[in-house]
Amino acid sequence: MNDQEVVKYLSSKIPTPYTSEDANWWISTGSKMGIVKAIDFNGSLVGCIGAEKGKFEYQRSAEIGYWIAKDHWSNGIATQAVNEIISLVFNTTDTVRLFASIFSQNTVSMRVLGKCGFELEVVHNKAIYKDDIFYNNHVFSLLKT
């Protein structure tokens, strides 16, 4: 989580630098919010994926997010993880809509979502501001059929 390329398009709520205390909080508390799964490749942790249900009138929607360690990019791991979280969420919860908010320059993640059946729903111009840069927010969604 201290690789700037990995966290570049992740939420700024992830601390930088990412300390062992941050990791301990994630293990004990943060990973218990919603559905959170480690992404394993050949017995090693290479990322994380999760789905967090909305509240109140958004209770039947869930936002997904994920990251993959840079050494494991372009191996289909993210696509497999997204497909697995789709199946898990739609088969074990009452969620009918999954969505992901993607920074405009994160075209790789957009391709992953497209491979998994997500469609671009809307683009919110200059909706993301991180590290003194504005990004458009591309919202992708997938409905349970």
Buried (B, 14 or more C-beta within 10 A) or exposed (E): BEEEEBBEBBEEEBBEEBEEEBEEEBEEEBBEEBBBBEBEBEEEEBBBBBBBBBEEEEEEBBBBBBBBBEEBBEEEBBBBBBBBBBEBBBEEBEBBBBBBBBBBBBEBBBEBBEEBBBEEEEEEEEBBEBEEEEBBBBBBBBEBE
